[in-house]
Amino acid sequence: MNDVQSLRPAIELAMKNGVRFPNESAAYREARDALLAEEIELRRHIERVAEQRRRLPPGGAVPGNYTFEGENGPISFEDLFADKETLVVYSYMFGPERERPCPMCTSLLSSWDGEVPDIRQRVSFAVVARSPIRRLIDFKEERGWHHLPLYSDMTGEYSRDYHALGANGSDDAAFNVFTRRDGTMRHFWSQEMGAVTADPGQDPRGAPDLMPLWTILDATPEARSPHWYPKLSY
């Protein structure tokens, strides 16, 4: 990220934009340029936060080499790294007590499915849930997913340690990033925003928001609604 002092004022960049659309009013253009300046500032803030995240001190060492059941048999936590130094693990709310998986998690994973080959060029990626692997595979086939690597945490140890289990034993979604440097596996970062950090009138979403669904709806007049969530079927 460039030094803040070297950045040109956002409104100055916005005024150089020069984009116009058919029949737009002067009032629309004035408001749109002001919004563009805020969008430029938002982009800069996203970059600042990402840089701050990368500067985090080393996280806690992973307490054990957890074992999962994958589509091709048992696999250890360390083996999930494969040939990469970084591992991203999404904990999917589809535990054995659920008749059907969480619709929000499912919507998110559906949008990620096609991105997995690209993601795995840079880092390793895994989706973990507590249901038996056969149940996860059956739903993967039902949903038409092609690339998501699914793993069953049958003991629940990983899910418990990395906040994918609620206090009452129910599923929680979790997004965790791990590193393996000099033979040591460490926790790097987890999305920690939730209900206790939500602002009034908003659902307990995090930042950055991982769901492309909300990115699209946020660009529309209807926006996202704290009272609407995706379904498994319509």
C-alpha positions, -999 to +999 in steps of 0.1 A: +000+000+000+014+034-009+021+058+019-010+079+028+009+111+022+016+101-014-020+095-023-039+121-041-072+132-025-100+109-034-123+137-046-096+148-069-094+114-085-132+112-086-135+145-105-110+132-131-132+101-138-151+116-167-178+089-169-213+100-180-245+081-188-274+090-211-298+116-197-282+118-162-289+150-144-263+174-129-276+165-094-270+128-101-235+134-114-226+156-084-239+129-060-222+101-079-188+118-079-191+123-041-200+086-038-171+077-060-147+096-037-161+075-008-156+043-028-120+052-035-115+058+003-132+025+010-108+007-014-079+024+004-092+013+038-096-023+026-060-022+015-049-008+049-068-034+068-054-062+046-019-049+052-025-047+089-037-083+089-006-095+071+015-078+098-001-098+127+024-115+150+027-153+147-006-169+160-009-198+183+006-232+173-020-257+162-024-279+193-027-312+175-026-329+142-063-334+138-076-362+116-105-359+091-123-382+068-120-369+032-135-381+000-105-403-006-101-416+030-085-403+063-063-373+061-044-354+088-046-317+093-010-312+082-017-331+050-044-306+042-016-281+035-004-303+006+025-284-010+014-250+002+025-229+032-010-215+039-043-233+045-078-218+045-104-238+063-142-230+061-163-247+088-197-256+072-228-257+094-238-292+085-235-313+117-251-347+122-280-332+142-291-311+111-316-325+087-304-302+060-273-279+059-273-242+066-287-223+036-263-193+042-233-216+042-246-234+012-251-202-008-216-191+001-200-224-008-219-225-041-203-192-051-169-205-041-171-238-059-159-225-093-132-205-076-115-234-059-091-242-088-079-206-088-077-204-050-055-236-049-030-220-072-020-198-042-031-216-010-046-249+001-083-249+008-107-272+028-143-273+038-149-290+071-182-302+086-192-326+113-215-348+093-202-382+080-183-378+047-209-398+028-236-374+038-214-345+027-207-361-007-243-368-013-252-332-007-223-321-029-237-342-057-272-328-051-260-293-052-239-298-083-206-288-067-175-299-086-145-285-069-151-280-032-128-303-011-150-317+017-138-332+050-156-347+079-145-337+115-161-368+131-144-362+165-154-325+166-120-317+180-110-292+153-144-277+152-144-272+190-109-257+191-115-233+162-149-220+171-171-239+148-192-252+177-215-231+198-217-232+236-247-255+233-229-279+209-246-265+178-228-257+146-212-223+139-197-212+107-160-203+109-133-191+085-098-198+097-064-193+080-033-213+091+003-212+081+031-238+081+065-222+085+097-239+095+078-271+103+054-253+127+017-250+120+001-219+134-032-201+134-029-169+114-063-152+113-100-159+118-131-139+111-142-129+146-171-105+138-205-117+148-236-110+167-218-091+196-200-068+171-230-061+148-243-026+144-280-018+150-303-028+122-277-051+106-273-088+105-241-101+121-219-100+090-182-097+090-157-076+071-145-083+046-177-099+036-170-133+021-204-136+002-205-124-034-243-125-030-242-095-006-216-077-028-241-077-056-271-068-036-252-040-019-249-024-053-287-023-058-314+000-045-330-029-027-298-037-009-294-066+015-320-071+042-314-082+078-346-102+075-339-121+042-315-150+037-310-174+008-328-208+008-317-242-002-343-242-030-370-219-044 
